[in-house]
Amino acid sequence: VQLVESGGGLVQPGGSLSLSCAASGLVFSRCHMSWHRQAPGKERELVAVIISDGGSTNYADSVKGRFTISRDNAKNTVYLQMNSLKPEDTAVYYCKAQPGNYWGQGTQVTVSS
């Protein structure tokens, strides 16, 4: 199983980034997918989750209204659109697949002027 995140980078406050996580080696359409993040000195936290068929999503309170999780089961990819970014969104962002508890290697997002 392999999960590969991409799309991270440096962005100014108020800007946007779109993350992608490409999955292989699993039956993607049967997996619930989630995005998590870990800032320096802090524990990893759940950002957003989407169920296997994309019919339901959930978000951390800190990102509601700013982030959108989506998926394309034909492309085995889950996305995280991040708008109105804040410095406190700075972290390494990871995708995760369940069942199986599979993690990607992470992509760095830095929000700074």
Phi and psi restraints in degrees (value plus and minus 20) as a CYANA .aco file:
   2 GLN   PHI    -159.1  -119.1
   2 GLN   PSI     111.2   151.2
   3 LEU   PHI    -141.4  -101.4
   3 LEU   PSI     105.0   145.0
   4 VAL   PHI    -144.3  -104.3
   4 VAL   PSI      91.7   131.7
   5 GLU   PHI    -106.3   -66.3
   5 GLU   PSI     131.3   171.3
   6 SER   PHI    -172.9  -132.9
   6 SER   PSI     145.5   185.5
   7 GLY   PHI      85.2   125.2
   7 GLY   PSI     -25.0    15.0
   8 GLY   PHI     -90.1   -50.1
   8 GLY   PSI     152.3   192.3
   9 GLY   PHI     142.8   182.8
   9 GLY   PSI    -185.2  -145.2
  10 LEU   PHI    -122.5   -82.5
  10 LEU   PSI     110.8   150.8
  11 VAL   PHI    -161.8  -121.8
  11 VAL   PSI     130.1   170.1
  12 GLN   PHI     -98.1   -58.1
  12 GLN   PSI     134.6   174.6
  13 PRO   PHI     -74.0   -34.0
  13 PRO   PSI     118.2   158.2
  14 GLY   PHI      69.0   109.0
  14 GLY   PSI     -28.9    11.1
  15 GLY   PHI    -104.0   -64.0
  15 GLY   PSI    -195.2  -155.2
  16 SER   PHI    -150.8  -110.8
  16 SER   PSI     132.4   172.4
  17 LEU   PHI    -163.8  -123.8
  17 LEU   PSI     131.5   171.5
  18 SER   PHI    -143.4  -103.4
  18 SER   PSI     100.0   140.0
  19 LEU   PHI    -118.0   -78.0
  19 LEU   PSI     128.5   168.5
  20 SER   PHI    -148.3  -108.3
  20 SER   PSI     131.1   171.1
  21 CYS   PHI    -156.7  -116.7
  21 CYS   PSI      91.4   131.4
  22 ALA   PHI    -115.9   -75.9
  22 ALA   PSI     108.1   148.1
  23 ALA   PHI    -129.8   -89.8
  23 ALA   PSI     127.0   167.0
  24 SER   PHI    -168.8  -128.8
  24 SER   PSI     136.6   176.6
  25 GLY   PHI      63.8   103.8
  25 GLY   PSI     -11.8    28.2
  26 LEU   PHI    -163.3  -123.3
  26 LEU   PSI     147.6   187.6
  27 VAL   PHI    -106.3   -66.3
  27 VAL   PSI      69.2   109.2
  28 PHE   PHI     -76.6   -36.6
  28 PHE   PSI     -60.0   -20.0
  29 SER   PHI     -86.9   -46.9
  29 SER   PSI     -31.4     8.6
  30 ARG   PHI    -122.5   -82.5
  30 ARG   PSI     -19.3    20.7
  31 CYS   PHI    -121.3   -81.3
  31 CYS   PSI     117.9   157.9
  32 HIS   PHI    -101.6   -61.6
  32 HIS   PSI     114.7   154.7
  33 MET   PHI    -137.4   -97.4
  33 MET   PSI     127.9   167.9
  34 SER   PHI    -165.1  -125.1
  34 SER   PSI     136.8   176.8
  35 TRP   PHI    -131.4   -91.4
  35 TRP   PSI     118.7   158.7
  36 HIS   PHI    -151.6  -111.6
  36 HIS   PSI     143.7   183.7
  37 ARG   PHI    -164.2  -124.2
  37 ARG   PSI     134.4   174.4
  38 GLN   PHI    -158.5  -118.5
  38 GLN   PSI      96.7   136.7
  39 ALA   PHI    -110.0   -70.0
  39 ALA   PSI     137.9   177.9
  40 PRO   PHI     -76.2   -36.2
  40 PRO   PSI     109.6   149.6
  41 GLY   PHI      57.3    97.3
  41 GLY   PSI     -15.3    24.7
  42 LYS   PHI    -141.3  -101.3
  42 LYS   PSI     141.9   181.9
  43 GLU   PHI     -97.2   -57.2
  43 GLU   PSI     135.9   175.9
  44 ARG   PHI     -87.4   -47.4
  44 ARG   PSI     117.4   157.4
  45 GLU   PHI    -148.9  -108.9
  45 GLU   PSI     131.4   171.4
  46 LEU   PHI     -94.3   -54.3
  46 LEU   PSI     113.1   153.1
  47 VAL   PHI    -123.5   -83.5
  47 VAL   PSI     -69.2   -29.2
  48 ALA   PHI    -179.7  -139.7
  48 ALA   PSI     132.8   172.8
  49 VAL   PHI    -158.9  -118.9
  49 VAL   PSI     127.0   167.0
  50 ILE   PHI    -157.1  -117.1
  50 ILE   PSI     114.1   154.1
  51 ILE   PHI     -97.1   -57.1
  51 ILE   PSI     153.3   193.3
  52 SER   PHI     -77.2   -37.2
  52 SER   PSI     -59.7   -19.7
  53 ASP   PHI    -113.7   -73.7
  53 ASP   PSI     -15.5    24.5
  54 GLY   PHI      56.9    96.9
  54 GLY   PSI     -14.4    25.6
  55 GLY   PHI     -98.1   -58.1
  55 GLY   PSI     -32.0     8.0
  56 SER   PHI    -166.1  -126.1
  56 SER   PSI     120.6   160.6
  57 THR   PHI    -153.4  -113.4
  57 THR   PSI     141.2   181.2
  58 ASN   PHI    -169.6  -129.6
  58 ASN   PSI     130.9   170.9
  59 TYR   PHI    -155.9  -115.9
  59 TYR   PSI     131.2   171.2
  60 ALA   PHI     -86.1   -46.1
  60 ALA   PSI     126.6   166.6
  61 ASP   PHI     -76.3   -36.3
  61 ASP   PSI     -53.6   -13.6
  62 SER   PHI     -88.0   -48.0
  62 SER   PSI     -37.1     2.9
  63 VAL   PHI    -139.7   -99.7
  63 VAL   PSI     -24.1    15.9
  64 LYS   PHI     -76.8   -36.8
  64 LYS   PSI     114.4   154.4
  65 GLY   PHI      64.8   104.8
  65 GLY   PSI     -30.3     9.7
  66 ARG   PHI    -136.2   -96.2
  66 ARG   PSI     -54.8   -14.8
  67 PHE   PHI    -128.4   -88.4
  67 PHE   PSI     128.9   168.9
  68 THR   PHI    -155.2  -115.2
  68 THR   PSI     104.4   144.4
  69 ILE   PHI    -117.9   -77.9
  69 ILE   PSI     121.0   161.0
  70 SER   PHI    -170.4  -130.4
  70 SER   PSI     150.8   190.8
  71 ARG   PHI    -169.0  -129.0
  71 ARG   PSI     135.8   175.8
  72 ASP   PHI    -147.9  -107.9
  72 ASP   PSI      81.8   121.8
  73 ASN   PHI     -88.9   -48.9
  73 ASN   PSI     -42.4    -2.4
  74 ALA   PHI     -91.7   -51.7
  74 ALA   PSI     -45.0    -5.0
  75 LYS   PHI    -126.6   -86.6
  75 LYS   PSI     -17.3    22.7
  76 ASN   PHI      32.6    72.6
  76 ASN   PSI      23.2    63.2
  77 THR   PHI    -154.9  -114.9
  77 THR   PSI     120.0   160.0
  78 VAL   PHI    -136.9   -96.9
  78 VAL   PSI     125.7   165.7
  79 TYR   PHI    -143.4  -103.4
  79 TYR   PSI     136.8   176.8
  80 LEU   PHI    -157.2  -117.2
  80 LEU   PSI      88.3   128.3
  81 GLN   PHI    -109.3   -69.3
  81 GLN   PSI     103.5   143.5
  82 MET   PHI    -138.8   -98.8
  82 MET   PSI      96.9   136.9
  83 ASN   PHI    -136.4   -96.4
  83 ASN   PSI     144.8   184.8
  84 SER   PHI      28.2    68.2
  84 SER   PSI      29.2    69.2
  85 LEU   PHI     -86.3   -46.3
  85 LEU   PSI     126.3   166.3
  86 LYS   PHI    -141.2  -101.2
  86 LYS   PSI     137.0   177.0
  87 PRO   PHI     -75.2   -35.2
  87 PRO   PSI     -52.7   -12.7
  88 GLU   PHI     -93.0   -53.0
  88 GLU   PSI     -25.5    14.5
  89 ASP   PHI    -102.5   -62.5
  89 ASP   PSI     -26.6    13.4
  90 THR   PHI     -81.5   -41.5
  90 THR   PSI     105.1   145.1
  91 ALA   PHI    -198.2  -158.2
  91 ALA   PSI     151.5   191.5
  92 VAL   PHI    -109.8   -69.8
  92 VAL   PSI     107.7   147.7
  93 TYR   PHI    -123.4   -83.4
  93 TYR   PSI     111.4   151.4
  94 TYR   PHI    -141.9  -101.9
  94 TYR   PSI     125.4   165.4
  95 CYS   PHI    -124.3   -84.3
  95 CYS   PSI     135.6   175.6
  96 LYS   PHI    -160.1  -120.1
  96 LYS   PSI     122.8   162.8
  97 ALA   PHI    -137.2   -97.2
  97 ALA   PSI     114.6   154.6
  98 GLN   PHI    -148.0  -108.0
  98 GLN   PSI     122.3   162.3
  99 PRO   PHI     -94.4   -54.4
  99 PRO   PSI     143.3   183.3
 100 GLY   PHI      92.4   132.4
 100 GLY   PSI     -40.7    -0.7
 101 ASN   PHI      36.8    76.8
 101 ASN   PSI      29.2    69.2
 102 TYR   PHI    -112.7   -72.7
 102 TYR   PSI     117.8   157.8
 103 TRP   PHI    -141.5  -101.5
 103 TRP   PSI     128.7   168.7
 104 GLY   PHI    -103.7   -63.7
 104 GLY   PSI    -199.4  -159.4
 105 GLN   PHI    -107.6   -67.6
 105 GLN   PSI     -32.8     7.2
 106 GLY   PHI      75.5   115.5
 106 GLY   PSI     133.5   173.5
 107 THR   PHI    -156.7  -116.7
 107 THR   PSI     116.6   156.6
 108 GLN   PHI    -102.6   -62.6
 108 GLN   PSI     111.4   151.4
 109 VAL   PHI    -139.3   -99.3
 109 VAL   PSI     104.0   144.0
 110 THR   PHI    -144.3  -104.3
 110 THR   PSI     103.9   143.9
 111 VAL   PHI    -131.6   -91.6
 111 VAL   PSI      90.2   130.2
 112 SER   PHI    -179.4  -139.4
 112 SER   PSI     128.7   168.7
